[in-house]
Amino acid sequence: MDFNPSCKDKKKTIDQSVLLCCKIFISESRNCGALDAIEQAARLNPETVIVNKFEDRAYNRVRYTLVSYVVQDITGSAIYSPLQQTVLAMVEAAFGAINLELHSGTHPRLGVVDDILFHPLARASLDEAAWLAKAVAADIANRFQVPVFLYAAAHPTGKALDTIRRELGYYRPNFMGNQWAGWTTPNMLLEKPDEGPSEVSRTRGITMIGARPWVALYNIPILSTDFSVARRIARMVSARGGGLPTVQTLGLVHGEDSTEIACMLLEPNQIGADRVQNQVEMLAAEEGVEVEKGYFTDFSPEMIIEKYMNLTSAQRD
């Protein structure tokens, strides 16, 4: 999988309109030294660009959004992307700097490197995103002996992320009824991972890796400390709870004086943020609580492409 074409070959095959986006969710946002180490690793390859970073200290979680190109062979099949080695370098830095047993936060997680998601951008295909997801999964499992579960287009049957998480107990808080602390699941997994061992390192945990079309992440603050209210609203808004199709939600504690509805919009062009916001406001009014305007945690695909092009152009200059 570690194919590294020569500069001459790259010039023939690189197409800057065939781009992949990688979102890496890491269980840490309070340890600046750990984040510095991860970001330093990300910058080792200038052909991969960090276009965004989203930190949340209450959740103790950070997400990096990376973009790079895909090299294709003469048949049009993907054979190389700088993202592969960049992601592995970041994962290695994260495992070296973060101990899951010492981690706590108000967002669920199963691993230090909790989730890695690949999206096709511009003219890239979902197959190319799935190819890279599977290559990275094998690398992480083999190099770091971490169980990896594949989801969506990277999984042989397209298994959904929330289904796997539910099977592994992801959504069950283990501290104070609304937080996640330390390692909480058995050391031997009952579900066989797609890559890596069934035995789990308590310091590193489990990693999820998937590929799918663009997903929008949209969070809505609730001006109430009542966790049960947030969970109730989240349930009623979600597709699983009979609410909006293709919307997944979590009701979470967010700081000392508020809660939050964290929303995953699986088809944002069909069910967008405005519709989710209106639904949450209606349900919150019925509960007698106020809601703030929600916010996206990442840029749109179009803006990500624009930022990537601007940053790579600046590097060349």
C-alpha positions in Angstrom: 0.0 0.0 0.0 2.9 2.3 0.5 3.4 3.2 -3.1 5.4 6.3 -3.7 5.7 7.2 -7.4 8.6 9.2 -8.7 8.3 12.9 -9.2 8.3 12.3 -12.9 5.4 9.9 -12.7 3.5 12.2 -10.4 3.6 15.0 -12.9 2.0 12.8 -15.4 -0.8 11.5 -13.2 -1.6 14.1 -10.6 -4.9 15.8 -11.2 -5.7 18.6 -8.7 -9.4 18.1 -9.3 -9.2 14.6 -7.9 -9.1 15.3 -4.2 -9.9 13.5 -1.0 -10.8 15.0 2.3 -10.0 13.3 5.6 -11.5 14.1 8.9 -9.6 12.8 12.0 -11.4 12.9 15.3 -9.0 12.6 18.3 -9.9 12.3 21.9 -8.0 15.3 23.3 -8.2 19.0 23.2 -6.9 20.1 26.6 -3.3 18.9 26.3 -1.5 21.5 24.1 1.7 19.4 23.9 -0.2 16.5 22.5 -2.0 18.6 19.8 1.3 20.3 18.9 2.9 16.9 18.3 0.0 15.7 16.2 0.1 18.9 14.1 3.8 18.8 13.7 3.4 15.2 12.3 0.7 16.5 9.9 3.1 19.1 8.5 5.9 16.7 7.6 4.4 16.2 4.1 3.6 19.6 2.5 1.4 17.9 -0.1 -1.2 17.3 2.6 -2.9 20.4 3.9 -4.7 21.0 7.2 -7.7 23.2 6.0 -9.5 23.3 9.4 -9.2 22.4 13.0 -12.1 22.2 15.5 -11.5 21.9 19.2 -14.0 21.5 22.0 -12.6 21.6 25.5 -15.8 20.4 27.2 -15.9 17.4 24.9 -12.1 17.0 25.2 -12.1 16.3 21.4 -10.4 17.7 18.3 -11.1 17.2 14.7 -8.6 17.9 11.9 -9.7 18.3 8.3 -7.0 17.4 5.8 -7.0 17.5 2.0 -4.7 16.1 -0.7 -4.8 14.6 -4.2 -5.0 11.1 -5.5 -2.6 9.6 -8.0 -4.2 7.3 -10.6 -2.6 4.7 -12.8 -3.2 4.5 -16.6 -6.5 2.7 -16.0 -7.8 5.4 -13.7 -7.5 3.4 -10.5 -6.2 5.1 -7.4 -2.7 4.0 -6.4 -1.3 6.7 -4.1 -2.3 9.7 -2.0 -0.1 11.7 0.3 -2.9 11.5 2.9 -2.0 7.9 3.7 1.4 8.7 5.2 0.2 11.9 6.8 -2.7 10.2 8.6 -0.4 7.5 9.8 2.1 10.0 11.1 -0.7 11.9 13.0 -2.0 8.6 14.4 1.5 7.6 15.6 1.8 11.0 17.3 -1.6 10.7 18.9 -0.9 7.3 20.3 2.5 8.5 21.6 1.0 11.5 23.4 -2.5 10.5 24.7 -3.5 7.8 27.1 -7.2 6.8 26.9 -7.2 5.6 30.5 -6.5 9.2 31.6 -9.0 10.8 29.2 -12.4 12.2 30.2 -15.0 14.4 28.5 -18.7 14.8 27.8 -18.5 13.4 24.3 -18.5 9.6 23.7 -15.4 7.9 22.4 -14.0 4.4 22.0 -10.4 5.3 21.1 -7.6 7.9 21.2 -8.0 8.1 17.4 -11.7 7.7 17.6 -12.8 8.1 14.0 -11.3 8.7 10.6 -13.6 9.6 7.8 -12.7 10.0 4.1 -14.9 12.1 1.7 -14.4 12.5 -2.1 -14.1 16.1 -3.3 -14.4 17.6 -6.7 -13.9 14.8 -9.3 -12.8 12.1 -6.9 -15.1 9.1 -6.5 -16.4 7.4 -3.4 -14.5 4.2 -4.5 -11.3 6.2 -4.2 -12.2 7.4 -0.7 -13.1 3.8 0.3 -9.8 2.5 -1.2 -7.8 4.9 1.0 -9.9 4.2 4.1 -9.2 0.5 3.8 -5.5 1.1 3.1 -5.2 3.3 6.2 -7.2 0.8 8.3 -4.8 -2.0 7.4 -1.8 0.2 8.2 -3.1 1.3 11.6 -4.1 -2.2 12.6 -0.8 -3.7 11.6 1.6 -1.0 12.8 -0.1 -0.2 16.1 -2.1 -3.4 16.9 -5.3 -1.5 17.3 -8.7 -3.0 16.4 -10.2 -1.1 13.5 -13.9 -1.2 12.4 -14.8 -0.1 8.9 -18.1 1.6 8.1 -20.2 2.9 5.2 -18.5 2.6 1.8 -15.3 1.2 3.3 -17.2 -1.8 4.8 -18.0 -4.8 2.6 -21.8 -4.4 3.2 -21.9 -0.7 3.9 -22.5 -1.1 7.7 -23.5 2.2 9.3 -21.2 3.9 11.9 -24.0 4.3 14.4 -24.8 0.6 14.2 -21.2 -0.4 15.0 -21.0 2.1 17.8 -24.2 0.9 19.4 -22.9 -2.7 19.3 -19.7 -1.5 21.1 -21.4 0.5 23.8 -20.3 3.9 22.4 -23.4 5.8 23.5 -23.4 4.7 27.2 -21.7 7.2 29.5 -19.8 5.6 32.4 -19.1 8.6 34.7 -21.6 10.8 36.5 -24.3 9.7 34.1 -23.3 12.1 31.4 -19.6 11.7 30.8 -17.0 9.3 29.5 -13.9 8.6 31.4 -11.1 6.0 31.0 -11.5 2.7 29.2 -14.9 1.1 29.7 -15.4 -1.9 27.5 -14.0 -5.4 27.8 -10.4 -6.0 26.9 -11.5 -8.8 24.5 -14.0 -7.7 21.8 -17.1 -9.9 21.2 -17.4 -8.3 17.8 -14.5 -9.2 15.5 -12.9 -6.1 14.0 -12.4 -5.7 10.3 -8.7 -5.2 10.8 -6.3 -5.8 13.8 -6.6 -7.8 17.0 -9.7 -8.5 19.0 -7.7 -7.7 22.1 -7.9 -3.9 23.0 -5.1 -1.8 24.3 -6.7 0.2 27.2 -4.4 3.1 26.4 -5.3 3.3 22.7 -8.8 1.8 22.4 -10.5 1.2 19.1 -10.6 3.2 15.8 -13.4 3.6 13.3 -12.6 4.3 9.7 -15.1 5.0 7.0 -15.8 6.6 3.6 -19.0 8.2 2.5 -20.3 11.3 0.7 -20.2 14.6 2.5 -21.7 14.7 6.0 -22.4 18.0 7.7 -21.9 18.3 11.5 -24.1 20.9 13.1 -24.4 21.6 16.9 -27.2 23.4 18.6 -26.7 24.9 22.1 -29.6 24.4 24.6 -29.7 26.9 27.4 -30.4 24.4 30.1 -28.3 22.2 32.3 -31.0 19.4 32.3 -29.3 16.6 30.4 -32.5 14.6 30.2 -34.2 17.4 28.3 -31.3 17.6 25.8 -31.4 13.8 25.3 -35.2 13.9 24.8 -35.0 16.6 22.2 -32.2 14.9 20.4 -34.1 11.6 20.3 -37.2 13.3 18.8 -35.2 15.1 16.1 -33.3 12.0 15.0 -34.4 9.6 12.3 -34.0 6.8 14.8 -36.5 8.5 17.1 -39.1 9.0 14.3 -37.9 12.6 13.6 -36.1 13.9 10.5 -34.9 11.4 8.0 -31.1 11.0 7.6 -30.4 13.0 10.8 -28.5 11.5 13.7 -28.2 13.3 17.0 -26.7 13.2 20.4 -27.8 15.2 23.5 -24.7 16.1 25.4 -23.6 18.2 28.4 -21.6 21.1 27.1 -19.8 23.1 29.8 -21.2 24.1 33.2 -24.3 26.0 32.1 -25.6 24.4 28.9 -26.2 21.3 27.0 -26.1 20.7 23.2 -27.7 18.8 20.4 -24.8 17.4 18.2 -26.3 16.6 14.8 -24.9 14.6 11.9 -26.7 15.5 8.7 -26.1 12.5 6.4 -27.8 14.1 3.4 -27.4 17.8 4.0 -28.7 18.7 0.6 -32.0 17.0 1.4 -32.4 17.7 5.2 -30.3 20.8 6.0 -29.4 22.7 9.1 -32.3 25.2 8.9 -34.8 22.4 9.1 -33.0 20.8 12.0 -32.7 24.1 13.8 -36.5 24.8 13.4 -37.3 21.3 14.7 -35.1 21.7 17.7 -36.5 25.1 18.5 -40.1 23.8 18.4 -39.3 20.9 20.7 -37.3 23.1 23.1 -40.2 25.5 23.3 -42.5 22.6 24.3 -39.9 21.7 27.0 -39.8 25.3 28.2 -36.1 25.9 27.4 -34.4 28.3 25.0 -32.1 27.5 22.1 -29.2 29.4 20.5 -28.5 29.5 16.8 -26.5 26.4 15.9 -23.1 26.3 14.2 -21.3 24.1 11.7 -18.1 22.6 13.0 -16.5 22.5 9.5 -16.5 24.4 6.2 -18.6 23.4 3.2 -17.0 21.1 0.6 -16.7 24.1 -1.8 -14.9 26.2 0.8 -12.6 23.3 1.7 -11.5 23.0 -1.9 -11.0 26.7 -2.2 -8.9 26.8 1.0 -6.8 23.8 -0.2 -6.2 25.5 -3.5 -5.2 28.8 -1.9 -2.9 27.1 0.6 -1.1 24.9 -2.0 -0.8 27.9 -4.3 0.8 29.9 -1.4 3.2 27.0 -0.7 4.3 27.0 -4.4 4.9 30.8 -4.3 
